[in-house]
Amino acid sequence: MRYVVAVAEAGGFQHAADRLHVPQPALSRQVRQLEREIGVELFHRRPTRVTEPGRAFVDEARRILADVDRAVEHTRVVARGEVGTVRVGYTMSAAFDALPRLLDNLYRRHPRLEIETGRRWDAELVADLHDGRFDVVVGHNLAYVPGLASAVLRREHLAAVLPIDHTLAGRPAVALHDLSGESLRFVARRLAPHYFDFVVAALRSTGESFEVHESADPRLGTFGVDDFGGFTVVPSSAGGRLPRGVVCIPLTDPLPTVQLDMVWHPDAISSPAKLVIESARELAWVDW
């Protein structure tokens, strides 16, 4: 079929052979054999012209060849893992910046991938990964679990979140001692024990001590500071996406950095999920 279409488009056997990079006698034999098999002359010879039945064959051949090309390309795309569904779990802190950037990168590079996302508290996230509800999960300072693979995608500083009418809200940066006497409003430890312990220990490492109000408020990153005062801390990447009524201000204290982790089960990873991991690792080297 490709030979017949090439002869019809080139207007001759020699031109078609040159285009296809095959010997002209071999091309002519193939076309003549096809004509004998179907019992129809497809070309007039000397000069070469497409017959009326030949035109019908060329039209159908073009359609069939296009379908074949699409089937081959689709097969190759599937083999590369670029078609399929990947279930990505994420924590609330990752929803501000990391997850949107990851999804944007995936949609640009692998538009045929279908990404299903689910937001969980940290304690639920790794359990759902273990149970097969997610293929990969993303979050800050996720607890280490034996048997799971992980990659650190980013390290960033913590920043303070204050009510917009707070006396310190207009400052370009604050130190923890400026917040002395304030209460720290943070996610309940039972929901994110590893992250909770990390943040509380980081703040105490400066010598400051704060009364901690634990909350299960589902609002991202504020935990009610706009309603009840006090302050909370979030990864600095969250600063541009917080709800109205609060401001995010850098902390000047030399606090440990919080890390953004991606975790997956190495023994149950699909080809599409591998593309998600590769895309996340590429972004890890970008200054997010």
C-alpha positions in Angstrom: 0.0 0.0 0.0 2.8 2.4 0.8 4.4 1.7 -2.6 1.2 2.3 -4.5 0.5 5.6 -2.6 4.1 6.7 -3.3 3.9 5.9 -7.0 0.6 7.8 -7.2 2.0 10.8 -5.4 5.4 10.9 -7.2 3.9 10.3 -10.6 6.2 7.5 -11.6 7.9 4.4 -10.3 11.5 5.7 -10.4 10.6 8.9 -8.4 8.7 6.8 -5.9 11.6 4.4 -5.5 13.9 7.4 -4.9 11.6 8.8 -2.3 11.3 5.4 -0.5 15.1 4.6 -0.9 14.3 1.2 -2.5 15.5 -0.2 -5.9 13.0 0.7 -8.6 12.7 -2.9 -10.0 11.8 -4.2 -6.5 9.1 -1.5 -6.1 7.7 -2.3 -9.6 7.6 -6.1 -8.8 5.7 -5.4 -5.5 3.1 -3.3 -7.3 2.7 -5.8 -10.1 2.3 -8.6 -7.6 -0.4 -6.6 -5.8 -2.2 -6.0 -9.0 -2.2 -9.7 -9.8 -3.5 -10.6 -6.3 -6.5 -8.2 -6.5 -7.0 -8.7 -10.2 -7.1 -5.0 -10.9 -4.7 -2.8 -12.8 -3.8 0.2 -10.6 -1.5 2.1 -13.0 -1.3 2.7 -16.7 2.3 2.3 -17.7 4.4 4.5 -20.1 3.5 7.1 -19.0 2.6 6.2 -15.5 -1.0 7.2 -14.7 -3.3 6.0 -11.9 -6.3 4.1 -13.2 -9.8 4.8 -11.9 -9.8 1.7 -9.6 -6.3 2.7 -8.7 -7.6 6.1 -7.3 -10.1 4.3 -5.2 -7.3 2.0 -3.9 -5.0 4.9 -3.1 -7.8 6.7 -1.2 -8.5 3.6 1.0 -4.8 2.9 1.4 -4.1 6.4 2.7 -6.8 6.0 5.3 -5.6 2.5 6.3 -2.0 3.6 6.5 -2.9 6.6 8.7 -4.8 4.2 11.1 -1.8 1.9 11.1 0.6 4.8 11.9 -1.7 5.9 14.7 -1.8 2.4 16.1 2.0 2.1 16.0 2.5 5.4 17.7 -0.1 4.6 20.3 1.6 1.3 21.1 4.9 3.1 21.5 3.4 5.7 23.7 1.9 3.0 25.9 5.2 1.3 26.0 6.9 4.5 27.3 4.2 4.8 30.0 2.8 7.9 28.5 -0.8 6.6 28.6 -2.5 5.5 31.8 -3.7 6.7 35.1 -1.5 7.7 38.0 -3.0 8.3 41.5 -1.1 11.0 43.4 -1.7 11.6 47.1 -0.5 14.9 48.7 -0.5 16.7 52.0 -2.0 20.1 52.6 1.3 21.8 52.6 2.2 20.4 49.2 -1.1 21.8 47.7 0.2 25.4 47.7 3.0 25.2 45.3 4.6 21.8 44.8 1.7 19.9 43.4 0.5 22.6 41.0 4.0 22.8 39.5 4.3 19.1 39.2 0.9 18.8 37.5 1.7 21.6 35.1 4.9 19.9 34.1 3.2 16.6 33.6 0.4 18.1 31.5 2.9 19.8 29.2 5.2 16.8 28.8 2.8 13.9 28.9 -0.7 15.2 28.0 -2.1 11.7 27.6 -1.5 10.8 31.2 -4.5 10.9 33.5 -3.7 12.2 37.0 -6.0 11.5 39.9 -5.2 13.4 43.0 -6.3 12.9 46.6 -5.5 15.2 49.6 -4.8 13.5 52.9 -3.3 14.2 56.3 0.2 12.9 56.6 -0.7 10.0 58.8 -3.3 8.8 56.2 -1.1 9.4 53.2 1.6 6.8 53.7 -1.0 4.2 54.9 -3.0 4.8 51.7 0.2 4.3 49.6 0.9 1.0 51.4 -2.6 -0.1 50.8 -2.4 0.7 47.0 -4.8 3.6 47.0 -2.0 5.9 45.6 0.9 5.2 43.3 3.0 8.1 44.6 2.6 10.6 47.4 4.0 14.1 48.0 4.4 15.9 51.3 6.7 17.8 53.6 8.8 15.7 56.1 6.9 12.5 55.6 7.7 9.7 58.0 10.2 7.1 56.9 8.6 3.7 56.3 10.8 0.7 55.6 10.3 -0.8 52.2 9.3 2.4 50.5 11.4 4.4 48.1 11.7 8.2 48.4 13.3 11.3 47.0 13.8 14.7 48.5 12.5 17.2 45.9 13.2 20.4 47.7 14.4 21.9 50.9 12.9 25.2 52.1 12.7 27.6 55.0 9.7 27.9 57.4 7.8 31.2 57.4 5.3 32.7 59.9 1.6 33.2 59.0 -0.1 36.0 60.9 -3.5 37.6 60.8 -3.5 40.5 58.4 -4.3 42.9 61.2 -1.5 41.7 63.4 0.9 44.4 64.7 3.8 42.6 63.0 1.9 42.0 59.7 3.6 44.8 57.9 7.2 43.8 58.6 9.4 42.3 55.9 10.6 39.6 58.3 10.2 38.6 61.9 12.1 36.7 64.6 10.5 34.1 66.8 11.2 36.3 69.9 9.0 38.9 68.3 6.2 36.5 68.7 6.9 35.7 72.3 3.6 35.2 74.2 1.7 34.3 71.1 0.2 30.8 70.7 1.2 28.5 67.9 -1.7 27.1 66.0 -0.8 24.0 64.2 -2.2 20.8 62.8 -3.2 18.2 65.4 -0.3 15.9 66.1 -2.4 12.8 65.5 -2.9 13.9 61.9 0.7 14.6 61.0 2.9 13.3 63.9 6.3 13.4 62.1 5.7 16.9 60.6 4.3 18.2 63.9 7.3 16.9 65.9 9.7 18.4 63.4 8.2 21.9 63.4 7.8 22.0 67.2 11.4 20.9 67.7 12.6 23.4 65.2 11.0 26.3 67.0 12.2 25.1 70.4 15.8 24.9 69.0 15.9 28.7 69.1 15.2 28.8 72.8 11.7 30.1 72.4 8.7 28.3 73.8 5.1 28.6 72.6 1.8 27.2 73.7 0.6 24.9 71.0 -3.1 24.8 70.0 -3.7 21.7 67.9 -6.4 22.0 65.2 -7.9 19.8 62.6 -9.2 22.8 60.7 -9.2 21.8 57.0 -8.3 25.2 55.8 -4.9 25.1 54.2 -2.1 26.4 56.4 -3.9 28.9 58.6 -5.5 26.7 61.2 -7.7 29.5 62.3 -5.1 32.2 62.9 -7.2 34.7 61.1 -10.1 34.0 63.5 -8.4 33.3 66.8 -5.0 35.2 66.6 -1.7 33.6 67.3 0.4 32.4 64.5 1.3 29.3 62.5 4.3 28.3 60.3 4.3 26.9 56.8 6.9 26.1 54.1 7.9 29.4 52.5 6.5 28.2 49.1 3.0 28.5 50.6 3.3 32.2 51.0 1.8 33.2 47.7 -1.3 31.0 47.9 -2.7 31.4 51.4 -6.3 32.4 52.0 -7.3 36.0 52.5 -7.1 37.4 56.0 -3.5 36.3 56.7 0.0 37.2 55.6 3.1 35.1 55.3 6.4 36.6 56.6 9.9 35.1 56.5 11.5 34.1 59.8 15.0 35.4 60.5 15.9 32.6 62.9 18.3 29.9 61.7 15.7 27.1 61.7 16.2 23.7 60.1 14.8 23.5 56.6 11.7 21.5 55.8 12.0 19.0 53.0 9.5 18.1 50.3 9.4 14.3 49.8 8.0 12.1 47.1 7.4 8.5 48.3 6.4 5.4 46.3 6.4 1.6 46.6 9.3 0.3 44.4 7.8 -3.1 43.9 4.4 -1.8 42.7 5.3 1.1 40.4 3.8 1.4 36.9 5.4 2.9 33.8 3.1 6.0 34.0 4.0 6.4 37.7 7.7 6.3 36.8 7.1 9.3 34.5 5.6 11.2 37.4 8.7 10.4 39.5 11.0 11.5 36.7 9.1 14.7 36.2 9.2 15.5 39.9 13.0 14.8 40.0 13.5 17.2 37.1 11.7 19.9 39.0 13.7 19.2 42.1 16.7 20.9 40.5 14.7 24.0 39.7 14.6 26.9 42.1 10.9 26.6 43.0 
